[in-house]
């Protein structure tokens, strides 16, 4: 993973790999108590079928008490 601080923001990138589950590539920004980002999921195909990719977005924040 990598992180870069820009003012009060933290930008991040990460990649996780699994021979059974495939690869996830994450990117996003954390600012204050909030996070926003996306991930690209890629699973290797087999025989005549190609790779499968899905992109998803997410956002969230700390729950206030």
mmCIF file of the N, C-alpha and C atoms, coordinates in Angstrom:
data_MODEL
# 
_entry.id   MODEL 
# 
loop_
_atom_site.group_PDB 
_atom_site.id 
_atom_site.type_symbol 
_atom_site.label_atom_id 
_atom_site.label_alt_id 
_atom_site.label_comp_id 
_atom_site.label_asym_id 
_atom_site.label_entity_id 
_atom_site.label_seq_id 
_atom_site.pdbx_PDB_ins_code 
_atom_site.Cartn_x 
_atom_site.Cartn_y 
_atom_site.Cartn_z 
_atom_site.occupancy 
_atom_site.B_iso_or_equiv 
_atom_site.pdbx_formal_charge 
_atom_site.auth_seq_id 
_atom_site.auth_comp_id 
_atom_site.auth_asym_id 
_atom_site.auth_atom_id 
_atom_site.pdbx_PDB_model_num 
ATOM 1   N N  . UNK A 1 1  ? 0.832   -1.169  0.000   1.00 0.00 ? 1  UNK A N  1 
ATOM 2   C CA . UNK A 1 1  ? 0.000   0.000   0.000   1.00 0.00 ? 1  UNK A CA 1 
ATOM 3   C C  . UNK A 1 1  ? 0.882   1.240   0.000   1.00 0.00 ? 1  UNK A C  1 
ATOM 4   N N  . UNK A 1 2  ? 0.297   2.349   -0.426  1.00 0.00 ? 2  UNK A N  1 
ATOM 5   C CA . UNK A 1 2  ? 0.991   3.634   -0.352  1.00 0.00 ? 2  UNK A CA 1 
ATOM 6   C C  . UNK A 1 2  ? -0.001  4.676   0.157   1.00 0.00 ? 2  UNK A C  1 
ATOM 7   N N  . UNK A 1 3  ? 0.546   5.670   0.855   1.00 0.00 ? 3  UNK A N  1 
ATOM 8   C CA . UNK A 1 3  ? -0.256  6.800   1.316   1.00 0.00 ? 3  UNK A CA 1 
ATOM 9   C C  . UNK A 1 3  ? 0.507   8.083   1.035   1.00 0.00 ? 3  UNK A C  1 
ATOM 10  N N  . UNK A 1 4  ? -0.241  9.142   0.778   1.00 0.00 ? 4  UNK A N  1 
ATOM 11  C CA . UNK A 1 4  ? 0.344   10.460  0.547   1.00 0.00 ? 4  UNK A CA 1 
ATOM 12  C C  . UNK A 1 4  ? -0.522  11.474  1.284   1.00 0.00 ? 4  UNK A C  1 
ATOM 13  N N  . UNK A 1 5  ? 0.100   12.322  2.102   1.00 0.00 ? 5  UNK A N  1 
ATOM 14  C CA . UNK A 1 5  ? -0.628  13.376  2.801   1.00 0.00 ? 5  UNK A CA 1 
ATOM 15  C C  . UNK A 1 5  ? -0.611  14.641  1.947   1.00 0.00 ? 5  UNK A C  1 
ATOM 16  N N  . UNK A 1 6  ? -1.792  15.219  1.738   1.00 0.00 ? 6  UNK A N  1 
ATOM 17  C CA . UNK A 1 6  ? -1.934  16.486  1.025   1.00 0.00 ? 6  UNK A CA 1 
ATOM 18  C C  . UNK A 1 6  ? -2.812  17.391  1.880   1.00 0.00 ? 6  UNK A C  1 
ATOM 19  N N  . UNK A 1 7  ? -2.177  18.280  2.635   1.00 0.00 ? 7  UNK A N  1 
ATOM 20  C CA . UNK A 1 7  ? -2.939  19.117  3.549   1.00 0.00 ? 7  UNK A CA 1 
ATOM 21  C C  . UNK A 1 7  ? -3.602  18.266  4.610   1.00 0.00 ? 7  UNK A C  1 
ATOM 22  N N  . UNK A 1 8  ? -4.949  18.367  4.715   1.00 0.00 ? 8  UNK A N  1 
ATOM 23  C CA . UNK A 1 8  ? -5.669  17.560  5.700   1.00 0.00 ? 8  UNK A CA 1 
ATOM 24  C C  . UNK A 1 8  ? -6.260  16.288  5.089   1.00 0.00 ? 8  UNK A C  1 
ATOM 25  N N  . UNK A 1 9  ? -5.817  15.932  3.893   1.00 0.00 ? 9  UNK A N  1 
ATOM 26  C CA . UNK A 1 9  ? -6.284  14.722  3.221   1.00 0.00 ? 9  UNK A CA 1 
ATOM 27  C C  . UNK A 1 9  ? -5.185  13.658  3.196   1.00 0.00 ? 9  UNK A C  1 
ATOM 28  N N  . UNK A 1 10 ? -5.588  12.403  3.207   1.00 0.00 ? 10 UNK A N  1 
ATOM 29  C CA . UNK A 1 10 ? -4.664  11.291  3.027   1.00 0.00 ? 10 UNK A CA 1 
ATOM 30  C C  . UNK A 1 10 ? -5.166  10.480  1.828   1.00 0.00 ? 10 UNK A C  1 
ATOM 31  N N  . UNK A 1 11 ? -4.346  10.390  0.804   1.00 0.00 ? 11 UNK A N  1 
ATOM 32  C CA . UNK A 1 11 ? -4.669  9.601   -0.377  1.00 0.00 ? 11 UNK A CA 1 
ATOM 33  C C  . UNK A 1 11 ? -4.024  8.232   -0.208  1.00 0.00 ? 11 UNK A C  1 
ATOM 34  N N  . UNK A 1 12 ? -4.738  7.173   -0.591  1.00 0.00 ? 12 UNK A N  1 
ATOM 35  C CA . UNK A 1 12 ? -4.170  5.835   -0.431  1.00 0.00 ? 12 UNK A CA 1 
ATOM 36  C C  . UNK A 1 12 ? -4.427  4.975   -1.661  1.00 0.00 ? 12 UNK A C  1 
ATOM 37  N N  . UNK A 1 13 ? -3.535  4.012   -1.839  1.00 0.00 ? 13 UNK A N  1 
ATOM 38  C CA . UNK A 1 13 ? -3.661  2.974   -2.855  1.00 0.00 ? 13 UNK A CA 1 
ATOM 39  C C  . UNK A 1 13 ? -3.174  1.677   -2.226  1.00 0.00 ? 13 UNK A C  1 
ATOM 40  N N  . UNK A 1 14 ? -3.833  0.586   -2.554  1.00 0.00 ? 14 UNK A N  1 
ATOM 41  C CA . UNK A 1 14 ? -3.419  -0.721  -2.032  1.00 0.00 ? 14 UNK A CA 1 
ATOM 42  C C  . UNK A 1 14 ? -3.855  -1.805  -3.005  1.00 0.00 ? 14 UNK A C  1 
ATOM 43  N N  . UNK A 1 15 ? -3.107  -2.898  -3.012  1.00 0.00 ? 15 UNK A N  1 
ATOM 44  C CA . UNK A 1 15 ? -3.463  -4.051  -3.834  1.00 0.00 ? 15 UNK A CA 1 
ATOM 45  C C  . UNK A 1 15 ? -3.319  -5.303  -2.990  1.00 0.00 ? 15 UNK A C  1 
ATOM 46  N N  . UNK A 1 16 ? -4.345  -6.148  -3.037  1.00 0.00 ? 16 UNK A N  1 
ATOM 47  C CA . UNK A 1 16 ? -4.287  -7.439  -2.361  1.00 0.00 ? 16 UNK A CA 1 
ATOM 48  C C  . UNK A 1 16 ? -4.476  -8.532  -3.407  1.00 0.00 ? 16 UNK A C  1 
ATOM 49  N N  . UNK A 1 17 ? -3.767  -9.630  -3.238  1.00 0.00 ? 17 UNK A N  1 
ATOM 50  C CA . UNK A 1 17 ? -3.818  -10.738 -4.183  1.00 0.00 ? 17 UNK A CA 1 
ATOM 51  C C  . UNK A 1 17 ? -4.103  -12.050 -3.470  1.00 0.00 ? 17 UNK A C  1 
ATOM 52  N N  . UNK A 1 18 ? -4.893  -12.897 -4.117  1.00 0.00 ? 18 UNK A N  1 
ATOM 53  C CA . UNK A 1 18 ? -5.180  -14.233 -3.614  1.00 0.00 ? 18 UNK A CA 1 
ATOM 54  C C  . UNK A 1 18 ? -5.279  -15.170 -4.812  1.00 0.00 ? 18 UNK A C  1 
ATOM 55  N N  . UNK A 1 19 ? -4.608  -16.300 -4.751  1.00 0.00 ? 19 UNK A N  1 
ATOM 56  C CA . UNK A 1 19 ? -4.689  -17.251 -5.852  1.00 0.00 ? 19 UNK A CA 1 
ATOM 57  C C  . UNK A 1 19 ? -6.106  -17.815 -6.003  1.00 0.00 ? 19 UNK A C  1 
ATOM 58  N N  . UNK A 1 20 ? -6.873  -17.814 -4.930  1.00 0.00 ? 20 UNK A N  1 
ATOM 59  C CA . UNK A 1 20 ? -8.243  -18.323 -4.987  1.00 0.00 ? 20 UNK A CA 1 
ATOM 60  C C  . UNK A 1 20 ? -9.273  -17.237 -5.252  1.00 0.00 ? 20 UNK A C  1 
ATOM 61  N N  . UNK A 1 21 ? -9.078  -16.038 -4.706  1.00 0.00 ? 21 UNK A N  1 
ATOM 62  C CA . UNK A 1 21 ? -10.082 -14.979 -4.789  1.00 0.00 ? 21 UNK A CA 1 
ATOM 63  C C  . UNK A 1 21 ? -9.807  -13.935 -5.864  1.00 0.00 ? 21 UNK A C  1 
ATOM 64  N N  . UNK A 1 22 ? -8.583  -13.824 -6.350  1.00 0.00 ? 22 UNK A N  1 
ATOM 65  C CA . UNK A 1 22 ? -8.261  -12.818 -7.352  1.00 0.00 ? 22 UNK A CA 1 
ATOM 66  C C  . UNK A 1 22 ? -7.539  -11.620 -6.754  1.00 0.00 ? 22 UNK A C  1 
ATOM 67  N N  . UNK A 1 23 ? -7.649  -10.477 -7.425  1.00 0.00 ? 23 UNK A N  1 
ATOM 68  C CA . UNK A 1 23 ? -6.926  -9.272  -7.023  1.00 0.00 ? 23 UNK A CA 1 
ATOM 69  C C  . UNK A 1 23 ? -7.894  -8.123  -6.766  1.00 0.00 ? 23 UNK A C  1 
ATOM 70  N N  . UNK A 1 24 ? -7.624  -7.372  -5.712  1.00 0.00 ? 24 UNK A N  1 
ATOM 71  C CA . UNK A 1 24 ? -8.364  -6.155  -5.401  1.00 0.00 ? 24 UNK A CA 1 
ATOM 72  C C  . UNK A 1 24 ? -7.380  -4.989  -5.446  1.00 0.00 ? 24 UNK A C  1 
ATOM 73  N N  . UNK A 1 25 ? -7.724  -3.947  -6.202  1.00 0.00 ? 25 UNK A N  1 
ATOM 74  C CA . UNK A 1 25 ? -6.932  -2.718  -6.244  1.00 0.00 ? 25 UNK A CA 1 
ATOM 75  C C  . UNK A 1 25 ? -7.791  -1.603  -5.664  1.00 0.00 ? 25 UNK A C  1 
ATOM 76  N N  . UNK A 1 26 ? -7.339  -1.039  -4.538  1.00 0.00 ? 26 UNK A N  1 
ATOM 77  C CA . UNK A 1 26 ? -8.084  -0.025  -3.792  1.00 0.00 ? 26 UNK A CA 1 
ATOM 78  C C  . UNK A 1 26 ? -7.469  1.349   -3.996  1.00 0.00 ? 26 UNK A C  1 
ATOM 79  N N  . UNK A 1 27 ? -8.300  2.388   -4.097  1.00 0.00 ? 27 UNK A N  1 
ATOM 80  C CA . UNK A 1 27 ? -7.848  3.779   -4.111  1.00 0.00 ? 27 UNK A CA 1 
ATOM 81  C C  . UNK A 1 27 ? -8.870  4.604   -3.339  1.00 0.00 ? 27 UNK A C  1 
ATOM 82  N N  . UNK A 1 28 ? -8.399  5.681   -2.710  1.00 0.00 ? 28 UNK A N  1 
ATOM 83  C CA . UNK A 1 28 ? -9.348  6.520   -2.001  1.00 0.00 ? 28 UNK A CA 1 
ATOM 84  C C  . UNK A 1 28 ? -8.710  7.685   -1.295  1.00 0.00 ? 28 UNK A C  1 
ATOM 85  N N  . UNK A 1 29 ? -9.570  8.455   -0.622  1.00 0.00 ? 29 UNK A N  1 
ATOM 86  C CA . UNK A 1 29 ? -9.150  9.650   0.105   1.00 0.00 ? 29 UNK A CA 1 
ATOM 87  C C  . UNK A 1 29 ? -9.822  9.643   1.475   1.00 0.00 ? 29 UNK A C  1 
ATOM 88  N N  . UNK A 1 30 ? -9.026  9.928   2.495   1.00 0.00 ? 30 UNK A N  1 
ATOM 89  C CA . UNK A 1 30 ? -9.549  10.108  3.846   1.00 0.00 ? 30 UNK A CA 1 
ATOM 90  C C  . UNK A 1 30 ? -9.395  11.583  4.180   1.00 0.00 ? 30 UNK A C  1 
ATOM 91  N N  . UNK A 1 31 ? -10.506 12.200  4.582   1.00 0.00 ? 31 UNK A N  1 
ATOM 92  C CA . UNK A 1 31 ? -10.471 13.612  4.959   1.00 0.00 ? 31 UNK A CA 1 
ATOM 93  C C  . UNK A 1 31 ? -11.302 13.792  6.218   1.00 0.00 ? 31 UNK A C  1 
ATOM 94  N N  . UNK A 1 32 ? -10.640 14.218  7.292   1.00 0.00 ? 32 UNK A N  1 
ATOM 95  C CA . UNK A 1 32 ? -11.333 14.333  8.570   1.00 0.00 ? 32 UNK A CA 1 
ATOM 96  C C  . UNK A 1 32 ? -11.835 12.971  9.013   1.00 0.00 ? 32 UNK A C  1 
ATOM 97  N N  . UNK A 1 33 ? -13.136 12.860  9.247   1.00 0.00 ? 33 UNK A N  1 
ATOM 98  C CA . UNK A 1 33 ? -13.756 11.602  9.676   1.00 0.00 ? 33 UNK A CA 1 
ATOM 99  C C  . UNK A 1 33 ? -14.411 10.842  8.531   1.00 0.00 ? 33 UNK A C  1 
ATOM 100 N N  . UNK A 1 34 ? -14.144 11.253  7.282   1.00 0.00 ? 34 UNK A N  1 
ATOM 101 C CA . UNK A 1 34 ? -14.814 10.644  6.132   1.00 0.00 ? 34 UNK A CA 1 
ATOM 102 C C  . UNK A 1 34 ? -13.820 9.938   5.213   1.00 0.00 ? 34 UNK A C  1 
ATOM 103 N N  . UNK A 1 35 ? -14.326 8.916   4.524   1.00 0.00 ? 35 UNK A N  1 
ATOM 104 C CA . UNK A 1 35 ? -13.532 8.185   3.541   1.00 0.00 ? 35 UNK A CA 1 
ATOM 105 C C  . UNK A 1 35 ? -14.377 8.021   2.278   1.00 0.00 ? 35 UNK A C  1 
ATOM 106 N N  . UNK A 1 36 ? -13.742 8.111   1.138   1.00 0.00 ? 36 UNK A N  1 
ATOM 107 C CA . UNK A 1 36 ? -14.399 7.875   -0.143  1.00 0.00 ? 36 UNK A CA 1 
ATOM 108 C C  . UNK A 1 36 ? -13.387 7.180   -1.042  1.00 0.00 ? 36 UNK A C  1 
ATOM 109 N N  . UNK A 1 37 ? -13.844 6.216   -1.814  1.00 0.00 ? 37 UNK A N  1 
ATOM 110 C CA . UNK A 1 37 ? -12.905 5.507   -2.667  1.00 0.00 ? 37 UNK A CA 1 
ATOM 111 C C  . UNK A 1 37 ? -13.585 4.495   -3.566  1.00 0.00 ? 37 UNK A C  1 
ATOM 112 N N  . UNK A 1 38 ? -12.752 3.645   -4.154  1.00 0.00 ? 38 UNK A N  1 
ATOM 113 C CA . UNK A 1 38 ? -13.260 2.597   -5.031  1.00 0.00 ? 38 UNK A CA 1 
ATOM 114 C C  . UNK A 1 38 ? -12.281 1.435   -5.029  1.00 0.00 ? 38 UNK A C  1 
ATOM 115 N N  . UNK A 1 39 ? -12.771 0.306   -5.516  1.00 0.00 ? 39 UNK A N  1 
ATOM 116 C CA . UNK A 1 39 ? -11.881 -0.830  -5.717  1.00 0.00 ? 39 UNK A CA 1 
ATOM 117 C C  . UNK A 1 39 ? -12.244 -1.520  -7.018  1.00 0.00 ? 39 UNK A C  1 
ATOM 118 N N  . UNK A 1 40 ? -11.237 -2.120  -7.619  1.00 0.00 ? 40 UNK A N  1 
ATOM 119 C CA . UNK A 1 40 ? -11.398 -2.906  -8.828  1.00 0.00 ? 40 UNK A CA 1 
ATOM 120 C C  . UNK A 1 40 ? -11.060 -4.346  -8.466  1.00 0.00 ? 40 UNK A C  1 
ATOM 121 N N  . UNK A 1 41 ? -12.026 -5.238  -8.659  1.00 0.00 ? 41 UNK A N  1 
ATOM 122 C CA . UNK A 1 41 ? -11.851 -6.654  -8.371  1.00 0.00 ? 41 UNK A CA 1 
ATOM 123 C C  . UNK A 1 41 ? -11.638 -7.379  -9.690  1.00 0.00 ? 41 UNK A C  1 
ATOM 124 N N  . UNK A 1 42 ? -10.572 -8.151  -9.787  1.00 0.00 ? 42 UNK A N  1 
ATOM 125 C CA . UNK A 1 42 ? -10.285 -8.920  -10.992 1.00 0.00 ? 42 UNK A CA 1 
ATOM 126 C C  . UNK A 1 42 ? -10.045 -10.374 -10.605 1.00 0.00 ? 42 UNK A C  1 
ATOM 127 N N  . UNK A 1 43 ? -10.810 -11.256 -11.229 1.00 0.00 ? 43 UNK A N  1 
ATOM 128 C CA . UNK A 1 43 ? -10.629 -12.684 -11.009 1.00 0.00 ? 43 UNK A CA 1 
ATOM 129 C C  . UNK A 1 43 ? -10.211 -13.309 -12.336 1.00 0.00 ? 43 UNK A C  1 
ATOM 130 N N  . UNK A 1 44 ? -9.170  -14.111 -12.291 1.00 0.00 ? 44 UNK A N  1 
ATOM 131 C CA . UNK A 1 44 ? -8.665  -14.770 -13.492 1.00 0.00 ? 44 UNK A CA 1 
ATOM 132 C C  . UNK A 1 44 ? -9.685  -15.769 -14.021 1.00 0.00 ? 44 UNK A C  1 
ATOM 133 N N  . UNK A 1 45 ? -9.865  -15.757 -15.331 1.00 0.00 ? 45 UNK A N  1 
ATOM 134 C CA . UNK A 1 45 ? -10.747 -16.717 -15.971 1.00 0.00 ? 45 UNK A CA 1 
ATOM 135 C C  . UNK A 1 45 ? -10.021 -18.034 -16.171 1.00 0.00 ? 45 UNK A C  1 
ATOM 136 N N  . UNK A 1 46 ? -10.714 -19.007 -16.697 1.00 0.00 ? 46 UNK A N  1 
ATOM 137 C CA . UNK A 1 46 ? -10.079 -20.283 -16.956 1.00 0.00 ? 46 UNK A CA 1 
ATOM 138 C C  . UNK A 1 46 ? -10.484 -20.760 -18.344 1.00 0.00 ? 46 UNK A C  1 
ATOM 139 N N  . UNK A 1 47 ? -9.643  -21.520 -18.932 1.00 0.00 ? 47 UNK A N  1 
ATOM 140 C CA . UNK A 1 47 ? -9.827  -22.140 -20.244 1.00 0.00 ? 47 UNK A CA 1 
ATOM 141 C C  . UNK A 1 47 ? -10.271 -21.111 -21.284 1.00 0.00 ? 47 UNK A C  1 
ATOM 142 N N  . UNK A 1 48 ? -11.513 -21.161 -21.747 1.00 0.00 ? 48 UNK A N  1 
ATOM 143 C CA . UNK A 1 48 ? -11.971 -20.267 -22.815 1.00 0.00 ? 48 UNK A CA 1 
ATOM 144 C C  . UNK A 1 48 ? -12.553 -18.960 -22.302 1.00 0.00 ? 48 UNK A C  1 
ATOM 145 N N  . UNK A 1 49 ? -12.698 -18.851 -20.992 1.00 0.00 ? 49 UNK A N  1 
ATOM 146 C CA . UNK A 1 49 ? -13.306 -17.657 -20.416 1.00 0.00 ? 49 UNK A CA 1 
ATOM 147 C C  . UNK A 1 49 ? -12.224 -16.679 -19.994 1.00 0.00 ? 49 UNK A C  1 
ATOM 148 N N  . UNK A 1 50 ? -12.468 -15.401 -20.225 1.00 0.00 ? 50 UNK A N  1 
ATOM 149 C CA . UNK A 1 50 ? -11.498 -14.378 -19.855 1.00 0.00 ? 50 UNK A CA 1 
ATOM 150 C C  . UNK A 1 50 ? -11.625 -13.956 -18.405 1.00 0.00 ? 50 UNK A C  1 
ATOM 151 N N  . UNK A 1 51 ? -10.801 -12.991 -18.029 1.00 0.00 ? 51 UNK A N  1 
ATOM 152 C CA . UNK A 1 51 ? -10.838 -12.444 -16.679 1.00 0.00 ? 51 UNK A CA 1 
ATOM 153 C C  . UNK A 1 51 ? -12.171 -11.731 -16.435 1.00 0.00 ? 51 UNK A C  1 
ATOM 154 N N  . UNK A 1 52 ? -12.591 -11.694 -15.178 1.00 0.00 ? 52 UNK A N  1 
ATOM 155 C CA . UNK A 1 52 ? -13.791 -10.989 -14.764 1.00 0.00 ? 52 UNK A CA 1 
ATOM 156 C C  . UNK A 1 52 ? -13.368 -9.807  -13.903 1.00 0.00 ? 52 UNK A C  1 
ATOM 157 N N  . UNK A 1 53 ? -13.863 -8.614  -14.218 1.00 0.00 ? 53 UNK A N  1 
ATOM 158 C CA . UNK A 1 53 ? -13.541 -7.424  -13.430 1.00 0.00 ? 53 UNK A CA 1 
ATOM 159 C C  . UNK A 1 53 ? -14.822 -6.727  -12.993 1.00 0.00 ? 53 UNK A C  1 
ATOM 160 N N  . UNK A 1 54 ? -14.797 -6.213  -11.772 1.00 0.00 ? 54 UNK A N  1 
ATOM 161 C CA . UNK A 1 54 ? -15.912 -5.435  -11.237 1.00 0.00 ? 54 UNK A CA 1 
ATOM 162 C C  . UNK A 1 54 ? -15.342 -4.227  -10.506 1.00 0.00 ? 54 UNK A C  1 
ATOM 163 N N  . UNK A 1 55 ? -15.914 -3.057  -10.738 1.00 0.00 ? 55 UNK A N  1 
ATOM 164 C CA . UNK A 1 55 ? -15.492 -1.849  -10.029 1.00 0.00 ? 55 UNK A CA 1 
ATOM 165 C C  . UNK A 1 55 ? -16.630 -1.412  -9.120  1.00 0.00 ? 55 UNK A C  1 
ATOM 166 N N  . UNK A 1 56 ? -16.290 -1.114  -7.887  1.00 0.00 ? 56 UNK A N  1 
ATOM 167 C CA . UNK A 1 56 ? -17.262 -0.676  -6.891  1.00 0.00 ? 56 UNK A CA 1 
ATOM 168 C C  . UNK A 1 56 ? -16.746 0.591   -6.204  1.00 0.00 ? 56 UNK A C  1 
ATOM 169 N N  . UNK A 1 57 ? -17.677 1.405   -5.734  1.00 0.00 ? 57 UNK A N  1 
ATOM 170 C CA . UNK A 1 57 ? -17.345 2.644   -5.023  1.00 0.00 ? 57 UNK A CA 1 
ATOM 171 C C  . UNK A 1 57 ? -17.861 2.537   -3.593  1.00 0.00 ? 57 UNK A C  1 
ATOM 172 N N  . UNK A 1 58 ? -17.216 3.248   -2.690  1.00 0.00 ? 58 UNK A N  1 
ATOM 173 C CA . UNK A 1 58 ? -17.652 3.236   -1.296  1.00 0.00 ? 58 UNK A CA 1 
ATOM 174 C C  . UNK A 1 58 ? -17.409 4.588   -0.668  1.00 0.00 ? 58 UNK A C  1 
ATOM 175 N N  . UNK A 1 59 ? -18.152 4.857   0.394   1.00 0.00 ? 59 UNK A N  1 
ATOM 176 C CA . UNK A 1 59 ? -17.929 6.064   1.203   1.00 0.00 ? 59 UNK A CA 1 
ATOM 177 C C  . UNK A 1 59 ? -18.460 5.793   2.587   1.00 0.00 ? 59 UNK A C  1 
ATOM 178 N N  . UNK A 1 60 ? -17.926 6.527   3.540   1.00 0.00 ? 60 UNK A N  1 
ATOM 179 C CA . UNK A 1 60 ? -18.375 6.335   4.910   1.00 0.00 ? 60 UNK A CA 1 
ATOM 180 C C  . UNK A 1 60 ? -17.791 7.394   5.826   1.00 0.00 ? 60 UNK A C  1 
ATOM 181 N N  . UNK A 1 61 ? -18.222 7.365   7.064   1.00 0.00 ? 61 UNK A N  1 
ATOM 182 C CA . UNK A 1 61 ? -17.701 8.300   8.061   1.00 0.00 ? 61 UNK A CA 1 
ATOM 183 C C  . UNK A 1 61 ? -17.838 7.684   9.436   1.00 0.00 ? 61 UNK A C  1 
ATOM 184 N N  . UNK A 1 62 ? -17.096 8.228   10.388  1.00 0.00 ? 62 UNK A N  1 
ATOM 185 C CA . UNK A 1 62 ? -17.194 7.762   11.765  1.00 0.00 ? 62 UNK A CA 1 
ATOM 186 C C  . UNK A 1 62 ? -18.577 8.086   12.305  1.00 0.00 ? 62 UNK A C  1 
ATOM 187 N N  . UNK A 1 63 ? -19.118 7.158   13.032  1.00 0.00 ? 63 UNK A N  1 
ATOM 188 C CA . UNK A 1 63 ? -20.424 7.365   13.647  1.00 0.00 ? 63 UNK A CA 1 
ATOM 189 C C  . UNK A 1 63 ? -20.293 8.352   14.795  1.00 0.00 ? 63 UNK A C  1 
ATOM 190 N N  . UNK A 1 64 ? -21.116 9.388   14.801  1.00 0.00 ? 64 UNK A N  1 
ATOM 191 C CA . UNK A 1 64 ? -21.076 10.353  15.904  1.00 0.00 ? 64 UNK A CA 1 
ATOM 192 C C  . UNK A 1 64 ? -21.807 9.776   17.096  1.00 0.00 ? 64 UNK A C  1 
ATOM 193 N N  . UNK A 1 65 ? -21.346 10.144  18.269  1.00 0.00 ? 65 UNK A N  1 
ATOM 194 C CA . UNK A 1 65 ? -21.936 9.585   19.495  1.00 0.00 ? 65 UNK A CA 1 
ATOM 195 C C  . UNK A 1 65 ? -23.066 10.447  19.990  1.00 0.00 ? 65 UNK A C  1 
# 
